[in-house]
Amino acid sequence: MSGQAPEHILWIDSADPQEALALTGAKMGRLAEMSRDGLSIPLAFAITIDGFREHVGSAGLDEVIDAHLAEVDPDHSESVEKAATAIRSAFRDTPMAPELAEEIEAAYDELSDRCSDLNVPVAVRSSATGEDSADASFAGIFDTYLGISGAQATIEAVRDCWASLFTTRAVDYRLKRGISHHDMPMAVGVVELVHARASGVAFSVHPVTGKADRIVIEANWGWGEAVVQGLVTPDHVEVGKADRRILKHTVSSKDVVSAFDFAAGVVVEVPMPGRLRERACLNEEQIAAIADAVLLIEERYGYPVDVEWVVSRHRREGEPIAIVQSRPVTTAVQEAAPAAYDPMALAQKYIFAGGR
Amino acid sequence: MSTIISLDEFITDEWYPGFKPAFEHAPYYVEPFRTFNKADEERFWFLDFHWPRGLTPLGLIWNEDGYNWGTQYAAENLPLPPGRGLTNRIGGIHLYGSPIDVQSPYEIGERAQRMGAYLPNFLQNFDSIWAERRDEVERGWQHFVALDTASMSLPELSMMLKEARAFHKRAFEIHFEIMYPLLVNYLGFYGMCAEMGLDVSQIGKFLQGYDTKIMETDRELWKLTRAAKQAGLADVFARTEPQDLVATLDGMGGSAAAWMTQFRDFLQVYGYRTEGSCDVALPSWIEDPTPALGTIKSFIAKEEEHDFEKALAGAIEERETAIDAARSQLTAEEQTAFDAGVASCQAANFPWWQDDHNYYIDLKVSLPLRWAARAIAERTGADQADDGLFLFWPELTAVADGEKSLDSYKSLIEARHQYFDHWHSRRASMPKVLGTVPEAVTDPVLIEIFGLNQHFLNAIQAAGTDGDVKTLTGVPASKGKARGKARVFNNADNLHTLETGEILVCESTSPNWTPAFAKIAACVCDGGGMLSHAAIVGREYGVPTVTAVGLATVVIEDGDEVEVDGDTGTVTVYKSS
């Protein structure tokens, strides 16, 4: 890329994964990897870190940020909060440079065209860069906006994502670890919003016990936000990796659904309609398709992963499941289940040690 | 804070009138059997359900040689990693047990290494090892059965008495040598199932549906029942009290005589068993066939015959269904380990052995001691043969060896009979536990063998808060629901008076209680767990059973209407008054 003007927009389906990782952060970079690996990924482009840098640089935000951070006393949470709030309002008050806004608008329109839609609803997702585990460490700290529709709304959401680099939690986290925000510029992904029939998360290792012989799936009707944010007790499925057999399928009473509010143009959490509450939101075929995708991702990465998946309303049996996010799992993987039966060792471990 | 239940009332220097125990007179392995002292209050003691009648002076040989020596010998030699066996004390005439823990983690680890080296061979060859031990007990048994005490001299009887004690002691070394490794195997499997996220309350089912000697005896009793009906004896049984049946039937001749021949043949095979575990005070069925005849009498009164084939088939089907359901939740890797565990535990089957071994050991091996003691008493001029059972070992051997006359003990024996009767009648109100009651019991032996699980402890600790308890809870040990009239039994003495459809309420059951399960609608026990005798037999017979209820025998009274839910472990009491 040397010699050329920095790119502000990167299309995920045609990007080189390494370049995507460097320019658009872990979240979008992994989408590019998965796209290359043949997984079913929604159409997406990203505003690169160069776009972010240009915005904060040219609009004078850098100076504002540095000035506020210089006054922070890291030991006083009030002081951290005050600086973070001031920086975020500076982001909101600073308009985007017209050239960048035009680029985003053009990319958004192209995305709409490619999706055969007019103002295609999108998910606008923060995609942090910098340290390797930035994505995991900052999980849930940066903003994601689901169901944004229209170029202007998208541009607003992009600015909000940028600003979320300076939430109180994020600022506090960096201060405590001595990380400069300059080292983690914020890319933003604009991703076609898959029309979700059901969504959720899946782990290629049990997230609690660390057992690596199974895939664990948690599912809810609609979009995955209610599951990700822990607002609902989702259906719980466990699938054995060796033979893809369903080991457990617990259907929960699901009280909340993330649904698309057409009037507001966003995905919101609403009470689950009674007829869906007790119904299993996945069938065996869908579970198998999710397991296929999770195993493929784990195999390509070579380490356990958790993924966010969506069963599209338009998906037909046999088609792949849409993957909207994946990342290395943070659970410590347990040693393999004992394949042999050793009663003394088992009794010693579980009973005689007072474990019952 | 742990609860402390005072044992002041039971602190004494004497066991019975006129006998101060010299603790050194019998060798001990880790800890001797002795009377309670104040320091014992720091330990946890539980009233052992195996001896609901209490023990006579000679019966205390069991406490020394079986309870203490047998458990400690096996636990030290195998060894059992977390414990050195059991010790026990006497409250009046009632046995309170307590585990001897190994404290040092290093020692537990070393003991686990040794057990781990021993266990694979034991499990692989369990059938032949158990057969060998059974043969050993059987050889000893044949020796004593062949003796005719009536024609033996006093020195010969003295020799027999000492041989009988050695035989009894050795039988309990074998008992615990076999029991502990089986228990370790079971607990290892239990730990694995729990780790795999399986419902551990199902584990008992994985191991059920295997025939035992005790069940075989029950089938024979049903055959005799059928034969009695065919011989037209149903009316005789109906109108005759169990204790009068022998005389009545013998006096009838004809088909009754033929039936009695059949019955006596049965006794020769199955009749050398007592109505309770390890107690010289208990006669065998040969000596007193009232329990067997009483059982047959109540079987005859039952409209429907217990279908053993059907019950066994049901138990097997339930087993296979439970195993399949568990396997379906496991990954392929886990299934490999689970299958190996199931196979190992079915082949070296702890719950099965817990029932089966009673036929060979617990219900039998006290009999030679009893025969010798009674013969010596009779030979030395006792008023009644049972007087021999009211002497302590040093006293009885002195009499047998001609050093003392039985007569010199006459007044003591009389006092001891009264002492026994006094404490015997107090059984129902004996504290279930003494000393320092822990918040939780972790010792697997206490949990699995004695049923001292959390349910039991909770019930004990909640005791005395209200007299108005209507709903009790315990461990759901055998599924199904039933409602009926409660019959509370403190021991098995009058068990044959149970009527069909009644609900058995007791401290706990032993193999001699098994025939009752063909009659009762449900069973409720103070103690026990998923693997106690009542739980196993309840499942085999399809009788709803709830164990570890804690104070069922205190709260429920004869005649109360009781509803037992074996699926939830709930017992609802509708007081009759």
Interface residues (C-beta under 8 A of the other chain):
Chain A: K211 D213 R214 G240 K241 A242 D243 R245 L247 K248 A336 A337 P338 A339 A340 Y341 D342 P343 M344 A345 L346 A347 Q348 K349 Y350 I351 F352 G354 G355 R356
Chain B: P81 P82 I108 G109 A112 M115 G116 L119 L123 V184 N185 L187 G188 F189 Y190 G191 M192 A194 E195 M196 S328 Q329 L330 T331 A332 E333 E334 T336 A337 F338 A340 G341 S344 T442 P444 I447
